[in-house]
Amino acid sequence: MENIVIFSTVAAVFGIAFGTMLPALAMGRAITQALESLARQPEAEKSITRTLFIGLAMIESLAIYVLVIVLIVLFRNPLLQYIVK
């Protein structure tokens, strides 16, 4: 049982690391592209800004889902009940 707890903790650490790093890189890229688009076409500001905020909300929701799953794995590991029996 100790191995499963250690393994799930290590998996949770890697999950939160990649689950926050990759959406952060995606957000940075989205903001960069939006600023480039605004520099090329300033008259399309409302459309670009609206699309940017919707995209950022979608990207951020991925990071929140990762956080929820990692917290479930850490504090209520569903595999432990099968191993203990």
Secondary structure by P-SEA (a helix, b strand, c coil): caaaaaaaaaaaaaaaaaaaaaaaaaaaaaaaaaaaaaaacccaaaaaaaaaaaaaaaaaaaaaaaaaaaaaaaccccccccccc
